[in-house]
Amino acid sequence: MAPPFRAEHLGSLLRPDELLSVRATIRDNGISAEEAGLPATEKKAVGEVVKLQQDLGFKAINSGEYNRARFWGLFWDEIEGTIRLQDADASMFRLYHPDVVSLIEKGRKVMPGESVIAGTKLSHNPSKSLSNLYELKLVQAFVPKSEWGNIKLTVIAPSWFHMRYKQGRAYAKEAYANDEEYFTDVAKVYQAELMMLYKAGLRNVQFDDPGMAYFCSKDFRAGWEEDKDNVGTWEDLLDAYIKLYNDSISALPADFHTGIHLCRGNFIGGRHFSEGAYDIIAKKLFENLKVNTFYLEYDTDRSGGFEPLRYLPKDKNVVIGVISTKVPQLEDKETTKERLYRAADFVAEGSGQTRDEALNRICVSPQCGFSTHESGYPLSLDDEKKKLSLVRQIADEIWGEP
C-alpha cells in the first residue's frame, strides 16, 4: 500500500521527560544545544518513538515532532526575507481570528510570543532551510530504506503566517504591494522546499492547517465581514488559499502523496480554538484543492456531521479523526466503528458507490496530534498508547490491511 494508510496519526506525540529536560536546560541556562547534549538526546528519543509506532503497527512513521517546540516548527524562520517579531502590536492582527482571540487577552496591546512576517521578498535558500530535512533524516536513520516512502512529514500550511494578520500586514509594504504578489513567492518557496525533500526521499507530506478549519467558524466569518479593512469576501480568501496550495504542489511528481489536516486547535491543556461544521466549505474545498487526502477532525459534535463527505470526489481520500487526543478516556470501539460506517455511507451516497467501495477511500486516526506544543497536555504516555492501539484495532477489524 501507499499513503494514506488505514491507521494514521496526525504527527505530534508526547515528548519524553529526558528531551524536555535538555530543552529546559538550554532555555534556562543560555547554553548551546551541543553543550546540553541535545542532538544525541533528540536522536535517541526519535529512535524510540519510531519503534513505538512500528510496534503499534503504524506505517506512516514520523518523528513525533520531537525536534520542534511547536507544531509549525522552524521552516518559516528559515525562509529568506522573513523577520520575527516578538510581542507584536495587537493592531497588526485580525482580532476575530480564533488563534488571536485565544492569545490576545481583552485589553492587551500585544500578541504574546513570536510572529513572522515578510520583511523583504521571500525566497528559498537550501543552505538555510534545514529543519525539515534534518527531521526527515532523523527518521530515515531508524527506518529501512525500502520503507522511506511511507515516512510522513508534517509541514505548516503556506497560509499560516497570513490569515492572522490584518489586510496587508503579513508583509512589509516595501516587500509586496498586495496578497497576490506575496502568495506567488510563498508558493515558489514551498515548491522548492518540497522538491528538496523529495530528492532526499520524502514521498508523504501532511500540511497542518488550522486556518482552513477557521472558515467553518461563524464567529470568524462574521468578524471578517465586519472588518472594513478587508479586501474581498471570506470566500475570496478561501479561493486564494486553495490557489496558493495548488500552486505550491503543482510541480510535485505523481508519487508524492499530499494531504491537509484541518486542525481546530489543540493548545496546551487540550484547548480547541474553533467550532463549526464543514458544510460551508466542503464542496469547494474537496473539489478544488488538489491534495490527495483530507485529514478531518470528528472527535466531537463541534465539527458537525458527516454529511459534507458527500462532496468527496472519487479520486480523493479522507482520514476521519474520531479518537480524541484531548481527553484520556478511551472511546468505545464498536461505537467508533459504527461512526466510520456512517461516514462511509455519506461518501458512498455522493459518489454513487457501495459502502465497501467508499471504505476504500477512508482511513481512521486521532483528530489531532497528542502534543502540538512540547508539553502541557492531559494524556499520559499510557493513554497515548491505548488510543493509538485502538486506532490500529479499528483499522484491522474494518479493513484488515495496513
Disulfide bonds with the S-S distance in Angstrom:
none
